[in-house]
């Protein structure tokens, strides 16, 4: 597993924890990192994705929602929702990462950690978002 894929997995896990934990955000993050060993560059990239997704969550969630055909944002699984969040953050704000890489990495995480239908679903949503971004 590449360093960036490991970081994306950690970002997914931390965003999942934020979504499902009753405790405050700072404490969630402290507890999350407390028991994990990760190279600093992996941790830094994971934190970049999480921080960016959380700071822009309203815009990101709105953009995702606009591309859900016959589906409601609230009905997304927690895993799919958070894969879409950090991947959308990458598409919008990480010019150093080619969009195709962001989408492919999101699909790979969906294949491993979500349902059989999720990879195609994630691909479809992210591709629509990419096209909107490309159109300017």
N, C-alpha and C positions, 0 to 999 in steps of 0.2 A: 504494500500500500504506500503510495507516495506521501510525502510530507503534507502537501496541500489536501489530499483526500483525508488523511488523519485529522487535519485541522477542521475540515468541513464536517466530519463525523462528530468531533467535539462540539462544534458550533450547533449542530443539530441537537445533540444531547442537552446542551446548556439552554438553548431556546425552548426545548421540550420542558426542562425543569422550570423555567420561568413561567411557562403556560400552565403547569399543573400543580405548582407548589403554593401553599397558602401563606408562606413566609415572604418577607420583603425581598426585593431584587438584589440588594447588596449582600444580604445573608445567603441567598440562593447561590450567588456566584462564589462567595467565599467557601461555602460547603462543597460546591462542585469541584473546585480546584484543590481543595484540601487533600483529598486522597488520590489525586491523579499525578502521575509523572509523565511529563511530555517535554520534548526539547523546546527551548525557548521560542524558536522560530515557528514551531507548530502552534504553541500557545498564543503567540502574538497574532498569527493569522486568524486563528479561531476567535480571539477576542475582537479583532478588527471586524469580522463578519457579524458577530453578535452585537457589538456596540452599534455598528452601522444599521443593522436591521432594526434594532430597538429604537434608535434615535429617529428613524424614518418610518416607523411602523404604520402610522396612519396613512401616509401616502402609498406605502408598499401594499398594505391590505386593500386599499381602495383600488389600486391598479390590478391586483390579482382578482378582486371581486368583479371588475369590469370585464374580465375575460373568462368568467365561469359561465358556460352555456348551460342553462337549465339546472343550475346547482347554486346552493347558497354557501357563502363563505363559512358560516357557523357550522355547516355540516361536514366540512373538510376534516379528515383525521388530523390529529395533532402532529403526527409525523409529516404528512403531506403538506400541511399548512406551514410548518417551519422549514421544510426543504424549499418550498416556494418563496418563503420570506428571505432567506439568506441568498438564494440564487437570484431573486429579483434585485436585491441590494447589489449583488455583483454586477448584474446587467446595467443597472442605473449609474453606479458610482465607482466601479473598479475598472478604469480604463486600461490598466495594466494586464487585465485578464481577458483574453478573447471570448466573446459571447458563446461560441461553440463549446469552449472548454467548460464554462460555467454550467451550461445546459447539460452537457455530457456527464459532468460530475454529479449533478442533481439527479439525473436518471439512474446512475449507478447506485447512489444511496437509496433511491426509491426501490430499486430492484432488490436490494439486500434487506432493507428495514421496513418495507411497507407491503402492500398487497400486490397480487399479480397484475392488477389493472393500473396500479399507480405509475409505473414508468411511462406508459403511453400518455396518461393523464398529465403528469408533470411536464413531459416533453411538449404536449400540445399547448398548455398554458404559457410556458416559458417562451415557446416559439412565437406565440401571438404577442407577448410583451416585447420580445426582441424586435419584431417587425414594427411595432409602434415606436420604439426608441429609434430604430434606424430611419424611420420616416421623418423623425424630428418633430 
